[in-house]
Amino acid sequence: MLVRQISVFMENSAGQLFKITDILAENNIDMKAMNIADTADFGILRLIVNYPDKAEAVLRKNNMTVSTADVIAVSIDDRTGAFNDLIAILKNEGINIDYSYSFMGKEENKASIVIKTSDLKNTLEILKNNGACVIPANEVYDI
């Protein structure tokens, strides 16, 4: 159920994002989700791709600083308040969300969300017990 996310640390300058996306494209790795957090000097590109192990290897081979982490993907209704309802479940259980971002899902009238917490196993159990629609990794990777 957990999804493998790749984080790439990059200099905050022109062309750095292209270097990464070019490496992935040349290796037939499809980006399924991405988020960039930046500061004046560097950025962190968070990616979900169809082949995370291959992506990690080719990025490292190209001298990129890469780390991986597990995250949870959830599908919610595309309506006002749906994300609030989801995070209320976690708040009520004392779970802090480290970060979250959205990505294009396959279902019409649904939004797809990535959630990272410090206790993914407990978070996953809480979400499932409260009827949240957790998206399996193979469906996110679309392989």
Secondary structure, DSSP 8 states (H G I E B T S, - for coil): --EEEEEEEEESSTTHHHHHHHHHHHTT--EEEEEEEE-SSEEEEEEEES-HHHHHHHHHHTT-EEEEEEEEEEEEESSTTHHHHHHHHHHHTT--EEEEEEE--SSTTEEEEEEEES-HHHHHHHHHHTT-EE--HHHHHT-
